[in-house]
């Protein structure tokens, strides 16, 4: 029984020793091995490795892309001596873990401070040589490229690579921006007032033109109406003349009946007093020359 217990204890001890002696390096990591705090070796390939328990220790570092963001925008002056607020973001990674550890003792924050300082200095150097328009528009990509290349040259001395540098925000400071917005607003108001004036002038011109065309159209219409009316009157007169020439007595009689009709049309409840001998109440003369009068009741 004691032999079995001793065997089990030996197996457990061996397992513990092995667990403390073996370590695995993932493909996304670098591993650095120390002995009593002193750098011994670095493992850059994924796999299973051996270490001396209690004497040697292993520290892992990420080999993937890491992000460096500026904590706050930098105030940089252009070649025109005008200030800009510049905010950037950078992407970097460890390429030489041995040099990385020896340079910054493997401290990621220390590496970020070193990179941020270098990138800020390079961006300031590039922006100082350019105008606001060039920084914001025409040469923005060139500034980022130049800053990345210079920062990468310095970063390789500490075992890291600067993969990319991006300008996230480039704008005027708040105190300058307020004045710029005010000038923009004044300019927009001036343009709006100018457009309103032009619109009012166009409107008045269109109204005047419409009124003129209206008067011309009415005059032409009145002229056409008078012409048509004159032609109608002339034709009616010709018809009346032809009818009168054919039978003057009948024509006279017909016209007199029309006059009676027009006179007595609305006399339903009214009294009309006329002299029986009035010429208005006489028919055409008979062949004997005597006149026929209308008896009034």
Phi, psi and omega in degrees: 000317178297327179295318180296316180297318180295322179294316179297318180297322178294319180296317180297319180296317178298319179297318179296318179297316179297320180295329178274348184262340183251144174215153184248136176254119180283157180292345178264010187226159163252155177231135178242129182255134181241156172229110182056041178084358181257136180297131179246307188204161177232136179250121182252352181251145178291144179159186180255128185231165185246146174217163179272119182300145175069340181259317182251143177233158183234137175236139185253145178230143181284131179261002179278175179295137177244153185253138175234113179246137179294130181297330178204155182297147176266147177263112184236141182262138179275181178293342178272006182064032178250134184280149175225148171264120186240126178237136184227165171221141182230153177239130184217167178205159179278130178243339178225094187293331178295310180293325179299315180291318182291331183277314185237017181054031177071015182272112182297320180296322177295320177297320179296319178298319179296314181294317181298319179297317180293315181296317178301314181297319181290319177297316179299319180296318181288320182288326179301337184268358188232162177276171179300316181299319180293319181294317185280325191238286196288326186239024180298313180297321180295321179298315181295321180295313180297317180296320180295316182297317180291319179293323180293322178299321179284324183294329182294340177288345177247014173084020179233165180236132174269110185279320183202150173230126182238136172275110181280323183210131174227113183208168179285153176298161185301318183292328177280323182298323180297318179292324178295315178299323179294317177295320178297319180296317178298318180295319179295321178295319178299315179296320180296316178296321178296318179294322177296319178297316178298320179295319179295319178297317177298320180296314179297319179296319179293320178297315180299318179295320178295318178297318179298315178297324178297315180297319179297316181295317179296319179296316178296320179295318179296320179297316179296319180296317179295323179295314179295320179296318178297318178297321179294317179297319179296319180292321177296318178297321179295320179295316178299318180296319180295319179294320180295320180292331181284318180208089185299319183294318179294322179297315180298318180297318181294319179293323179293321176298321176298322179293321177299315182299316180293327183285316186263012185296315185249035181250040183297313184244015181252162180250127179246119182256118180226154176282124181302334181273006181296143179297334181294336184259013182259137173280175174298148182295146175284168181303334179279351177100350179281147181264145177259127179253158180266122179291133179256122178265000000 
